[in-house]
Amino acid sequence: MTKKHKTTTNLTKINELKLKAQSLKVPILSDDGLLFLVETLKKHNVKNILEIGTAVGYSAISMAYHTGAKVTSIERNPELYALAVKHVIDFEMNPQITLMFADALTCELDSNLRFDAIFIDAAKAQYEKFFNKYEPFLTESGIIITDNLNFHNVDVDTVSRGTKNLVKRLESFKQFLKSHVDYESELYNIGDGMSISQRIKS
């Protein structure tokens, strides 16, 4: 198989994985969100990524494939974790992607690990906790990227109390990012809303 043919095959498989996730109603990155994510990772020359929220492995595989970076991804749902393992094996990305079956709020990483980027795409109500727990693992010039900050731009007057509370938590997290003394954050109206946070150099 030529390199060009292999590339085409892998892109086709990634698209098939996207369609499979959608058919299972598993939330994944939008196309423009993924493009923005990949371009950002390339711009910052990212080599090691920590992902909070694997789901079926679509974003981990896409990031690893498009950037060449190594990805460590944490997933707490056993069914989704099993699917992600299967997909990583299918793509023959075992050496490049490390999957962890764990709750990201309670699991402990090796204190010596460092990542050029942390991608948060898990339980929205816990974003601030994820940020605080894992930012010490960031390299000096690393970035933290967060997805789903707009929550589909819902009208809070037309949704359930639970959804209203979740939207409030997301708004609180945005304020947390804007007021953080150690990080400079930019919010982008891309996909379902994304942010990039970078440590302020002293």
C-alpha positions as CSV (number, residue, x, y, z in Angstrom):
1,M,0.0,0.0,0.0
2,T,1.4,3.4,-1.0
3,K,1.6,6.2,1.5
4,K,-1.0,8.2,-0.4
5,H,-3.4,5.2,-0.5
6,K,-2.9,4.6,3.2
7,T,-3.6,8.3,4.0
8,T,-6.8,8.1,2.0
9,T,-7.8,4.9,3.7
10,N,-7.2,6.3,7.2
11,L,-9.2,9.5,6.4
12,T,-12.0,7.3,5.2
13,K,-11.9,5.2,8.4
14,I,-11.9,8.4,10.5
15,N,-15.0,9.6,8.7
16,E,-16.6,6.2,9.2
17,L,-15.8,6.4,12.9
18,K,-17.4,9.9,13.1
19,L,-20.6,8.5,11.4
20,K,-20.6,5.5,13.8
21,A,-20.3,7.9,16.9
22,Q,-23.2,9.9,15.5
23,S,-25.3,6.8,14.9
24,L,-24.7,5.8,18.6
25,K,-25.6,9.4,19.6
26,V,-22.2,9.8,21.2
27,P,-21.3,13.5,21.3
28,I,-18.1,14.2,19.3
29,L,-16.2,17.2,17.9
30,S,-17.9,19.1,15.0
31,D,-15.9,19.2,11.8
32,D,-15.0,22.9,12.3
33,G,-14.1,22.2,15.9
34,L,-11.8,19.4,15.0
35,L,-10.1,21.5,12.2
36,F,-9.6,24.3,14.8
37,L,-8.2,21.9,17.3
38,V,-5.8,20.3,14.9
39,E,-4.6,23.6,13.6
40,T,-4.0,24.9,17.1
41,L,-2.1,21.8,18.1
42,K,0.1,22.1,15.0
43,K,0.6,25.8,15.6
44,H,1.9,25.2,19.1
45,N,4.1,22.2,17.9
46,V,2.4,19.9,20.4
47,K,4.0,16.5,20.8
48,N,2.2,15.1,23.9
49,I,-1.5,15.5,24.6
50,L,-3.7,14.7,27.6
51,E,-7.4,14.3,26.7
52,I,-10.1,14.3,29.4
53,G,-13.0,12.4,27.9
54,T,-12.2,9.7,25.3
55,A,-15.7,8.7,24.3
56,V,-15.3,6.3,21.3
57,G,-11.8,7.6,20.5
58,Y,-12.7,9.8,17.6
59,S,-10.9,12.9,18.8
60,A,-7.9,11.0,20.2
61,I,-7.4,9.2,16.9
62,S,-7.9,12.3,14.9
63,M,-5.4,14.3,17.0
64,A,-2.8,11.6,16.8
65,Y,-3.3,11.0,13.1
66,H,-3.3,14.7,12.0
67,T,-0.5,15.9,14.3
68,G,1.7,12.9,14.9
69,A,1.5,13.6,18.7
70,K,1.2,11.0,21.4
71,V,-2.1,11.1,23.2
72,T,-3.1,9.9,26.6
73,S,-6.8,9.8,27.0
74,I,-9.0,9.2,30.1
75,E,-12.5,7.7,29.9
76,R,-14.8,6.5,32.8
77,N,-17.6,4.9,30.9
78,P,-16.8,1.2,30.4
79,E,-18.8,0.8,27.2
80,L,-17.2,3.8,25.6
81,Y,-13.8,2.8,26.8
82,A,-14.2,-0.6,25.3
83,L,-15.2,0.9,21.9
84,A,-12.2,3.3,22.1
85,V,-9.8,0.4,22.7
86,K,-11.2,-1.4,19.7
87,H,-11.0,1.6,17.5
88,V,-7.4,2.4,18.5
89,I,-6.4,-1.2,17.7
90,D,-8.3,-1.0,14.4
91,F,-6.2,2.1,13.4
92,E,-3.0,0.4,14.7
93,M,-2.3,3.4,16.9
94,N,-1.6,1.4,20.1
95,P,2.0,2.8,20.4
96,Q,0.8,6.4,19.9
97,I,-2.4,6.5,22.0
98,T,-2.6,5.4,25.6
99,L,-6.1,4.9,26.9
100,M,-6.9,5.0,30.6
101,F,-10.1,3.5,32.1
102,A,-10.6,5.8,35.1
103,D,-12.6,8.7,36.5
104,A,-10.6,11.8,35.6
105,L,-11.7,13.5,38.8
106,T,-10.1,10.9,41.0
107,C,-7.4,9.1,39.0
108,E,-3.7,9.9,39.8
109,L,-1.2,10.4,37.0
110,D,2.6,9.9,37.4
111,S,3.7,13.3,38.9
112,N,6.6,13.4,36.4
113,L,4.3,13.4,33.3
114,R,4.1,16.6,31.3
115,F,1.9,17.5,28.3
116,D,2.2,20.2,25.7
117,A,-1.6,20.3,25.5
118,I,-4.6,19.3,27.6
119,F,-7.9,18.8,25.8
120,I,-10.9,18.9,28.1
121,D,-14.1,17.4,26.6
122,A,-15.9,15.6,29.4
123,A,-18.5,16.3,32.0
124,K,-19.2,20.0,31.5
125,A,-20.1,20.7,35.1
126,Q,-16.6,19.6,36.2
127,Y,-14.6,21.7,33.8
128,E,-13.1,23.9,36.6
129,K,-12.1,20.9,38.6
130,F,-10.5,19.3,35.6
131,F,-8.6,22.5,34.8
132,N,-7.3,22.8,38.4
133,K,-6.4,19.1,38.7
134,Y,-4.4,18.8,35.5
135,E,-2.9,22.2,34.8
136,P,0.2,21.2,36.9
137,F,1.0,18.6,34.3
138,L,1.3,21.2,31.6
139,T,4.7,22.1,30.1
140,E,5.9,25.7,30.5
141,S,4.6,26.8,27.2
142,G,1.7,24.3,27.0
143,I,-2.0,25.1,26.3
144,I,-5.3,23.9,27.7
145,I,-8.1,23.6,25.2
146,T,-11.7,23.3,26.3
147,D,-14.7,22.3,24.1
148,N,-18.5,22.7,24.4
149,L,-18.5,26.0,26.2
150,N,-21.7,27.3,24.5
151,F,-23.8,24.2,25.1
152,H,-25.5,24.5,21.7
153,N,-26.5,28.2,22.5
154,V,-29.6,27.0,24.2
155,D,-32.3,29.5,25.4
156,V,-32.2,29.1,29.2
157,D,-35.8,30.0,29.4
158,T,-36.9,27.0,27.4
159,V,-34.9,24.2,29.0
160,S,-35.1,22.0,32.2
161,R,-33.8,23.1,35.5
162,G,-30.8,20.6,35.2
163,T,-29.8,22.1,31.8
164,K,-30.2,25.7,33.3
165,N,-27.8,24.7,36.1
166,L,-25.3,23.3,33.6
167,V,-25.4,26.4,31.5
168,K,-24.8,28.4,34.6
169,R,-21.8,26.2,35.5
170,L,-20.4,26.8,32.0
171,E,-20.8,30.5,32.4
172,S,-19.1,30.3,35.7
173,F,-16.2,28.4,34.1
174,K,-15.8,31.1,31.4
175,Q,-15.5,33.7,34.2
176,F,-13.0,31.5,35.9
177,L,-10.9,31.4,32.7
178,K,-11.2,35.2,32.2
179,S,-10.1,36.0,35.8
180,H,-7.4,33.4,36.2
181,V,-4.3,35.1,37.3
182,D,-1.9,32.5,35.9
183,Y,-3.5,31.9,32.5
184,E,-4.5,34.0,29.6
185,S,-7.6,32.6,27.8
186,E,-9.3,33.3,24.6
187,L,-12.8,32.1,23.7
188,Y,-13.8,31.2,20.2
189,N,-17.3,30.8,18.7
190,I,-16.2,27.7,16.8
191,G,-18.1,24.4,16.9
192,D,-20.0,24.5,20.2
193,G,-17.6,27.0,21.7
194,M,-13.9,26.5,22.4
195,S,-11.2,28.1,24.6
196,I,-7.5,28.2,24.5
197,S,-5.6,28.9,27.8
198,Q,-1.9,29.5,28.0
199,R,0.2,30.1,31.2
200,I,1.2,33.8,31.6
201,K,5.0,33.8,31.6
202,S,6.5,35.6,34.7
